[in-house]
Amino acid sequence: MHLIHVRLQGPDDTADRPDTAAIISACAEKADGLEHVTVHQSPSGELTLGLFMLAGSLAEAEHHARRLTARAVADHPDLHGFHVLTAEGVLVPGPWWDS
């Protein structure tokens, strides 16, 4: 499983959307490999989605996360005006980083 952060920028008047995780989940297809979604909003209105994806590689997980999110933004009326900024794997620091 891979954790992919997808950053979304919304319209200037974007308010917190507590249903964003449900919207993304509802737009997911089995082939996307989505397991779970978390949502965090920055003060600037940018949303960071944490998508937990089942995929054979990090590149595949990033591709599926971007495709899923782009589909949700295009198809769901509550996300119109949003656009995907990035979809990237999350680097988790380990003990080897200080060596």
Secondary structure, DSSP 8 states (H G I E B T S, - for coil): -EEEEEEEE--TT----TTHHHHHHHH--GGG-EEEEEEEE-TTS-EEEEEEE--SSHHHHHHHHHHHHHHHHHH-GGGTT-EEEEEEE-----GGGG-
